[in-house]
Amino acid sequence: MSPASVEVLDGPLENDTFPERLTAHVVTPGDRPKIHGYDVEADLTLHYEPHDLLYLSLVGELPDPSASAALAVVLTFLAPLSVAHAPGHGALLSHLCGATSTATIGVAAIGLAEHARSQVEDHQDLFAWLEAGRAGVPERHVARTPGDVAAVGRLTAAVDRTGFHAPVLEHRPTALAASLAMLHVLGLQRPEQLVTALVTARLPVAVAEALAVRPVDFRSYPINLPRFRYERA
Amino acid sequence: MTLPELTQTTRSAHWGWDEHQYFGHRVFAELAGTESFTSLVALSITGRKLPADDVAVLDDIAGVVTLADPRIWPLKLTRVLASYGSAIPAVAAGLLMEDGARIGPSTTVLAAQALLAFHAEIGDRAGDAVVVRDVVNRYLETHSFVWGFGTPFRPHDERLTAFEACMEKRGRDILPHYRTMLALAEAVREVRRAQPNMGIALAAVLLDMGLSPEQIGALVTALMQHMFFAHGVEAAAASDGTLRKLPDAYLAYAGRDARQSPRALAAREYLASAVPPRRREGSAM
């Protein structure tokens, strides 16, 4: 069989100018990687934690020590997302079907990103309130249930131990609002920064939850949760 | 203890013993062997079986939108991820990035929303160029551009030229939204020197079929998915490593200059202060 001939074609993309190189903005290419200018192997590895790298990557600067400690607290608080939530549930279904682990991780990441996007969108008024510096957290974000009030109390106590001053917690927002407000106060203010932080915090548990089911053990899954009622069109 | 039942209604489907249901149709008796793939896609998105001549228009669309040069960004993304040898994750990623993107099917949603608004305002006056131009001018007082207009890298959208011929042949060019679209195209050309693209034409034709803007976005995504498979499958099979990692020579860096972290600097200062001063040259032991 003769090799296919290569045709010389002409079109709009042949008649325009484009750069020859792909531009990196965060990680230096090559053997000695730096993140936003900091040597990874000889500096960040020795002196910083993964949550500092998350912050550095998204903000471009390293957090100061109390902000770093507070960020670690908030990310840990945000990590647990049970299988009741769509991202873990979806990832579990992926693993149940016997999908590759990479596919399951991808499913979890998509679910978490969607979940985080909806949470961030649902707290836009909270962020606007923070930026305006007005008194009184928006009413719908005030903790009401005993469980929520207790959770915010635990978050406040943990943040207090870091030495980071967070007046926003004095307004007793819900645990989620408090965590999101803390991320905002710490400097993760753009929606994409917040979503990335939420996904990063939660991905390991969502994947772990999925990997805990036995692949193709279909009878172990509550197939009628919820029960679908077929409505004839 | 029995839990209260959680329920959700669906019009989509049911798995029976010898026959299945799909949007009110028996799969084996009514769909299999009679409905085309395109018809099933339309049924899945609209919940209704479209007439055969509407399905033919959808086939026209799928053909005309086949602009699949591997350099086109969403398709390039698919090839980049397929470089590890798996087509499906790459195809999924390519389709995923279509959600809300500034190019591709998402723009047809915005074009359809804009066209609906124009159509409501222009009504049956699409033949009156002065009225249409006035409506466009007022729109552009509060919007920087009209979705569905603009043809990057070329003077006109060659797909639209081909599509218009198809729609004329099928008699779709006399339908209400299509007529509004043609009138709008004239006005925007005049006011902004911007040419219409496929997005506004797809919006017009699919609005005339009774689809909502959201259904249009989903349907156009489905009608364009073959191109992602083309690149996912080809690049996964080739998998020669070119796109797995570009050679350093093809990269530029435009980030921060090298610097030391505060903790590294503090550690260096601490070590410097802790080391005894160097023995002066020639001093006695």
Interface residues (C-beta under 8 A of the other chain):
Chain A: G11 P12 L13 D16 P19 E20 R21 L22 T23 A24 H25 V26 V27 T28 P29 G30 K34 H36 G37 Y38 D39 D43 L44 L46 H47 Y48 G60 L62 D64 T102 A103 G106 I110 L225 P226 R227 F228 R229 Y230 E231 R232 A233
Chain B: E5 L6 T7 Q8 T9 T10 R11 A13 H14 Q21 F23 G24 G47 R48 D69 R71 S86 I88 P89 A92 L96 F153 R154 L246 D248 Y250 L251 A252 Y253 A254 G255 R256 D257 A258 R259 Q260 S261 P262 R263 A264 A267
